[in-house]
């Protein structure tokens, strides 16, 4: 495996996160925060390597040989990656709204804990510390169109969501990260900047299978191309009876989306709060063909 492989950083980040989330009966709070801080650096490098392995290679070492290794132009090690602070600054430049200053503060406290005389990782109260940590991780995960459950698993997601809920800006940050990721990936694909494997995955990415009663084409908030808003529940229905009784009536249905998908930039929003951030929480009106479900006992909002 290439020493700058995104999979390698992900595996290591996953290992450290698992240790950080062990119960306090198993690991002390300072040790859990230490592992979490180490995981943050690995996940930052994972995010960069997912975009391009060259983003995590130290460009100075070996007269540029690290870049050759990152691009697969030279085999064998050693592999020398960038420092944590550099990784965080690059993430802030690419994956908005990732905060390099907060991430560097985590790294500095970790280094003081390991090499200094103070237990700096315990400076903040637990609720504030973990909320900030998971908010940073959430931006990195969302930037690659993933969710925290992909990292921690279903059995631990409630704990993560509890920490994220304490961040008042969580939804805004998550929405911004999702939109920026969709725009960035579309631009990279369109301009031929994706690596071959990634470009093939992008081309072959199948749209999600959606089981919804109602859908309407609306502009994508990321790229502006037509996307589809889906809804499963009608707020109201009104039968439009034709003048010519030989024709079937139409039904005017008003619904609120619970899912949005864009086939162009692959943006997906499946959370009410995210749809609200996108301005897609407003009621939409469509006309559908009449069927038994719209018989008098089931329609109308009079």
Secondary structure, DSSP 8 states (H G I E B T S, - for coil): --TT-HHHHHHHHHHHHHHHTS-TTTS-HHHHHHHHHHHHHHHHHHHHHHH-GGGTB-SSGGGGHHHHHHTTSS------B--HHHHHHHHHHHSTT--HHHHHHHHHHHHHHHHSSS-GGGSS-HHHHHHHHHHHHHHHHHHTT--HHHHH-GGGHHHHHHHHTT-TTHHHHHHHHHHHHHHHHHHHHHTT-S-HHHHHHHHH--------SEEEEEE-TTT-SEEEEEESSEEEEEEE--SSTTS--EEEEEE--SEEE-TTT--EE-SHHHHHHTT--S-EEEEEE--GGGSTTT----
